[in-house]
Amino acid sequence: MVTALFALHSDRGYIKRTERGNYKLILKDLDQKHIWFTDRPDRLQGSLTSEEITEGWDSYFSDDSPNSVVSFQDKTAISSVLSLSNTNPTSMKKEQG
């Protein structure tokens, strides 16, 4: 089995607390294509659109929700890193703008 990692880039975004007490990461101005790659020994790579990632979510991550690392700078240019677990994605196209 080959495990792929995805790299998404967004110019801006925010974190919103939901009514259920969970948090939702909203990414704005996503790049049109996102990189995926595998580790050794296969070293495969490619790109997918936001819609392709969202539509294929269940087949990519059916057994276990993926983890993410979000790196960002705040308005004062201080860099931070946040790690999270991703569940229930919505259409990335709807979140843009």
N, C-alpha and C positions, 0 to 999 in steps of 0.2 A: 504494500500500500504506500502511495506517495502522499506526503503531507505538504500542502501549499501554504505559503504565507502571502498576505495581501498588503499592499501599501497604498493608502489613499491620501490625497493631498487636498486641503481646503484652505482658502484664504482667510476664512473667519468661521466662527461658530460660538455656541454657548451651551451650557448645561441647565436643564429645566427640571424642577421637581414636579412629579406628576401627582394627581389627586390620591393615588394609592401609596404615596410615600417613596416611590422609586425615582430614579433620575434618568433623564433622557438627554442624550448627546445630539444636538442639532448642528450639522455641518452646513455651511453656506458657501457658495461659489466653488463647488467641487470641480476638480479637473474632469474632463470628459472621459478619459480612460484612466484606469488604475492598474498598477503593476502587480503581477503575482509571480512567485518563484518557488522553487523547491531546493532543498539542500542536497548534499551528496547522497548517493552516487549519481543521481539522475541529472541534477542541475538544469531543470527545465525552467522556462520563463515565458511570459506572455502578458497580455493586457485584456481587461474586460471593462465594459461600461458599467456605470452605477446600476442601471436596470438589469444587466446580466448578473451582477452580484446578488441583487435583491431577489430576482426570480429564481436563482439557483441556490439560495440560502439553505433550504432544507436538505438538498443533496450534498452540499459542501459540509454542513455542520449538523447532520441529523442526530448524531450520537452525543455531541457535547458542544455547548455554546463556546465560541472562540473568545480568547482574551485579546485585549487591545492595549496599546500604549499611545497616549495622546501627548504630544509635546507642543507647547505653546508659549507665547510671550504675552504678558498683560500690557495694559496701556502705558505702564512705566518701563517697558522693555525688560522686565524681569522674566527669565525663562523658568518654566516648571514642567514637570512630567506627571501624568496621571495614568494609573492602570485601572482597567475595568473589564467586566465580562459583558459580552454583547448578546442580547436576546431580542426576539420579535422585531426585526427591522421593518421599517416602513419604506415605501418607495423613496429612494434617494432623490429622484427627480422632483417629487412633491416638496421636498425639504429645501431645494435650492431657491435662491432669490432673495 
